[in-house]
Amino acid sequence: MHGQHAPTTTQQAALAARYGAAVPMAGPWNSTIAGMLDHRSVRGYRPDALPPGTLETLVAAAQSAATSSNLQTWSVVSVEDPAARAVMAEIAGGQKHILECPLFLVFLADVGRNDRLGIEEGRLLAGMPYLETFLVAAIDAALAAQNAVVAAEKSGPVHRLYRGASQ
Ligand SMILES: Cc1cc2nc3c(=O)[nH]c(=O)nc-3n(C[C@H](O)[C@H](O)[C@H](O)COP(=O)(O)O)c2cc1C
């Protein structure tokens, strides 16, 4: 860190958009931070098809997140079946964007995979019955999901797709 640098116009605008008048001290600035500060949840989507490789890229970003003890206790499922999406949309309280989004990824806290691997190796994994293991899995899943979100929001064509036409 080399002390406070002069904020760029973009940085000033982004910080002002986030904090209003109480803009914090300007620090490092780059496209990653700009993308993070620009985050808004978007619930309306263009009908365009996603660019090829979008799913793979988002999963790669998700798999690059930190994971407690490198256990990778999460899984992700891309739900394409409209009937399955309809059930999930209803369970989620009638969220129609679940039906309409071009890609619907369900991130799971998944301790079952490691449990099965242990069974296959003839070993019972000691941590399985503990609340901490579930917490670690939920946190791992959230970190992976957030990495995917940041990747989606920062990808040019994907970004535009995820920004609804009205936003
Ligand atoms: C754990 C978690 C669960 C969320 N669940 C939903 C949800 O079911 N539906 C939805 O539209 N947004 C959901 N959101 C998005 C939040 O509503 C949103 O991030 C929050 O209102 C702040 O708005 P912003 O993301 O635009 O800054 C969820 C966010 C988190 C972190």
The ligand as a MOL file (V3000), in Angstrom:
LIG
                    3D

  0  0  0     0  0            999 V3000
M  V30 BEGIN CTAB
M  V30 COUNTS 31 33 0 0 0
M  V30 BEGIN ATOM
M  V30 1 C -28.2650 -15.7910 1.4450 0
M  V30 2 C -29.0210 -14.9440 0.4470 0
M  V30 3 C -30.2580 -15.3340 0.0060 0
M  V30 4 C -30.9570 -14.5780 -0.9520 0
M  V30 5 N -32.1540 -15.0200 -1.4140 0
M  V30 6 C -32.7630 -14.3500 -2.4030 0
M  V30 7 C -33.9540 -14.8680 -2.9690 0
M  V30 8 O -34.4610 -15.9170 -2.6000 0
M  V30 9 N -34.5220 -14.1630 -3.9800 0
M  V30 10 C -34.0050 -12.9990 -4.4370 0
M  V30 11 O -34.5740 -12.4240 -5.3610 0
M  V30 12 N -32.8760 -12.4710 -3.9010 0
M  V30 13 C -32.2450 -13.1220 -2.9000 0
M  V30 14 N -31.0890 -12.6120 -2.3420 0
M  V30 15 C -30.5820 -11.2930 -2.7840 0
M  V30 16 C -30.8550 -10.2210 -1.7100 0
M  V30 17 O -32.2350 -9.9480 -1.6210 0
M  V30 18 C -30.0830 -8.9700 -2.0870 0
M  V30 19 O -28.7070 -9.2570 -2.1660 0
M  V30 20 C -30.2880 -7.8440 -1.0840 0
M  V30 21 O -31.6340 -7.4270 -1.0650 0
M  V30 22 C -29.4040 -6.6360 -1.3700 0
M  V30 23 O -29.6430 -6.1540 -2.7190 0
M  V30 24 P -28.4600 -6.0980 -3.7880 0
M  V30 25 O -27.9380 -7.4930 -3.9610 0
M  V30 26 O -29.0590 -5.5430 -5.0300 0
M  V30 27 O -27.3990 -5.2040 -3.2220 0
M  V30 28 C -30.4000 -13.3710 -1.4180 0
M  V30 29 C -29.1450 -12.9750 -0.9430 0
M  V30 30 C -28.4550 -13.7660 -0.0450 0
M  V30 31 C -27.0780 -13.3250 0.4090 0
M  V30 END ATOM
M  V30 BEGIN BOND
M  V30 1 1 1 2
M  V30 2 1 2 3
M  V30 3 2 2 30
M  V30 4 2 3 4
M  V30 5 1 4 5
M  V30 6 1 4 28
M  V30 7 2 5 6
M  V30 8 1 6 7
M  V30 9 1 6 13
M  V30 10 2 7 8
M  V30 11 1 7 9
M  V30 12 1 9 10
M  V30 13 2 10 11
M  V30 14 1 10 12
M  V30 15 2 12 13
M  V30 16 1 13 14
M  V30 17 1 14 15
M  V30 18 1 14 28
M  V30 19 1 15 16
M  V30 20 1 16 17
M  V30 21 1 16 18
M  V30 22 1 18 19
M  V30 23 1 18 20
M  V30 24 1 20 21
M  V30 25 1 20 22
M  V30 26 1 22 23
M  V30 27 1 23 24
M  V30 28 2 24 25
M  V30 29 1 24 26
M  V30 30 1 24 27
M  V30 31 2 28 29
M  V30 32 1 29 30
M  V30 33 1 30 31
M  V30 END BOND
M  V30 END CTAB
M  END
